[in-house]
Amino acid sequence: MIETARLHLRPWAPEDRPAFEALVNTPAMMARLGGLKGPADIDAMFARRLDDQARYGFCYWATVLRDTGELVGSCGIRIASNYGSEAPVAGMPEIGWRVAEAHWGKGYAREAAEASIAWGWANLDASAIGAWTTIGNTASWGLMERLGMQRRADLDFRLRGYSAEDPVGAMIVYMLERPR
């Protein structure tokens, strides 16, 4: 689907489900994202990737090393649809990424995100691409800034199902406007 110097981004296949869980559901990965998830939550997260690919033709793709085929993460663009219609980001293209702990600090997230953004501008009729995370996830919002995204506090929102006191439910939003 997308090739970079070191990575191949491709759609997920049903047989990727165990590798997906091993990638995303670790204590370090989930530390600022609400903690470890149960099998039903992981199933739902994985199903969203398959459903997004089937519905839109794109998703947060499996990200593998070109040289070895090793799964190192997930990165891509999806349409923000699971936050509720009241969320100011509903219906927007959303870029997202996760990189396996063993591969943190190698630049894979930025490489995959830059390629995904380029794919988005070439293939989507969107004026902007957004990204959001919790305020405590400094690595993600730091990458958002390095990608040239601008903080948009006016679009911040709270995830459904989280109390007002739970910082995991408070999403901060960044946007990248389409280049002219």
C-alpha positions in Angstrom: 0.0 0.0 0.0 2.6 2.6 1.2 6.4 2.1 1.0 8.9 4.2 2.7 12.7 3.8 3.0 12.3 1.3 5.8 8.6 0.5 6.1 5.7 -1.0 4.3 2.2 0.0 5.5 -0.5 -2.5 4.5 -4.0 -3.4 5.4 -4.5 -5.7 8.4 -5.5 -9.3 7.8 -7.6 -11.4 10.2 -4.6 -13.6 11.0 -2.8 -10.5 12.3 -5.0 -10.3 15.4 -2.5 -12.0 17.8 0.4 -9.9 16.6 -1.8 -6.8 16.9 -2.6 -7.5 20.5 1.1 -8.2 21.4 1.9 -4.8 19.8 -0.7 -2.6 21.4 -1.6 -4.2 24.7 1.5 -3.8 26.8 1.8 -1.9 30.1 4.2 0.7 28.6 2.1 1.2 25.5 -1.1 1.6 27.4 0.3 3.6 30.3 -1.2 6.9 29.1 -4.1 5.3 27.2 -6.2 3.8 30.0 -4.2 0.8 30.9 -4.3 -2.8 29.6 -7.4 -3.8 27.8 -9.3 -7.0 27.9 -9.8 -9.3 24.9 -13.2 -7.8 24.0 -11.6 -4.3 23.8 -8.7 -5.5 21.7 -11.1 -7.4 19.4 -13.1 -4.1 19.0 -10.0 -2.1 18.3 -8.8 -4.6 15.7 -12.2 -4.9 14.1 -12.3 -1.1 13.7 -9.1 -1.4 11.6 -10.6 -4.1 9.4 -14.0 -2.3 9.2 -12.3 1.1 8.3 -10.3 -0.6 5.5 -13.4 -2.3 4.1 -15.6 0.8 4.4 -13.2 3.6 3.4 -10.3 1.8 1.7 -7.8 3.0 4.3 -7.2 2.6 8.1 -4.5 2.6 10.7 -2.5 0.1 8.6 -0.1 -2.6 9.8 3.4 -1.2 9.7 6.1 -3.7 9.0 9.9 -3.5 8.3 10.5 -3.8 4.5 13.6 -5.9 5.0 12.2 -8.5 7.4 8.4 -8.2 7.3 8.5 -7.8 11.1 5.4 -6.0 12.5 6.7 -2.8 14.2 3.5 -0.8 14.6 0.3 0.6 13.2 0.0 3.9 11.4 -2.4 5.5 9.0 -5.5 7.6 8.6 -9.0 6.8 9.5 -12.3 8.7 9.6 -13.0 9.7 13.2 -16.3 7.9 13.7 -16.3 6.2 17.2 -16.3 9.4 19.3 -19.9 10.3 18.9 -21.5 12.9 16.7 -21.1 15.5 19.4 -17.3 15.3 19.3 -16.0 18.3 17.3 -13.7 15.9 15.4 -16.4 13.6 14.2 -16.0 12.8 10.5 -12.5 14.3 10.2 -9.5 12.3 8.8 -7.5 11.3 11.8 -3.9 10.2 11.7 -2.7 7.8 14.3 0.3 5.6 15.2 1.6 3.1 17.6 5.0 1.6 17.5 6.1 -1.5 19.5 8.2 -0.7 22.5 11.2 -2.6 21.1 11.2 -0.1 18.2 10.7 3.2 20.1 13.3 5.9 19.3 14.1 4.7 15.8 12.0 7.2 13.9 9.4 4.7 12.6 6.4 6.6 13.9 7.5 9.8 12.1 8.5 8.0 8.9 5.1 6.2 8.8 3.1 9.3 9.8 4.8 11.5 7.1 4.0 8.8 4.5 0.5 8.5 5.7 -0.1 12.3 5.6 1.3 12.4 2.0 -1.1 9.6 1.1 -3.9 11.5 2.7 -3.2 14.7 0.7 -3.0 12.6 -2.5 -6.1 10.5 -1.9 -8.5 12.4 0.3 -10.5 15.5 -0.4 -9.9 17.0 3.0 -8.9 20.5 4.1 -7.1 19.2 7.2 -5.9 16.0 9.0 -6.2 15.8 12.7 -4.6 13.9 15.6 -5.5 13.7 19.2 -4.3 12.1 22.4 -4.3 12.5 26.1 -2.3 15.4 27.6 0.0 12.9 29.4 1.0 11.3 26.1 3.8 13.7 25.5 5.5 11.5 22.9 2.5 11.5 20.6 1.7 15.2 20.9 5.4 15.9 20.5 5.4 14.0 17.2 2.3 15.9 16.2 4.2 19.2 16.6 7.3 17.8 14.7 4.9 16.9 11.9 3.9 20.6 11.7 0.5 20.1 13.3 -0.9 23.0 15.3 -2.7 22.7 18.7 -6.4 23.3 18.4 -7.7 23.6 22.0 -11.1 24.7 20.6 -11.5 21.2 19.3 -10.6 19.3 22.5 -13.1 16.8 23.6 -13.9 14.2 26.2 -14.2 10.5 25.3 -17.6 9.0 26.2 -17.5 6.7 29.2 -14.8 8.5 31.1 -15.5 10.6 34.2 -14.6 14.3 34.2 -11.8 13.4 36.7 -10.2 10.8 34.5 -7.4 12.3 32.5 -7.5 9.5 30.0 -10.8 10.7 28.7 -9.6 14.2 28.0 -8.4 14.5 24.4 -6.2 17.3 23.1 -6.4 18.0 19.4 -3.8 19.0 16.8 -4.6 19.8 13.1 -2.5 19.9 10.0 -4.0 22.1 7.2 -3.7 21.0 3.6 -0.7 22.6 1.9 -1.6 25.3 -0.6 
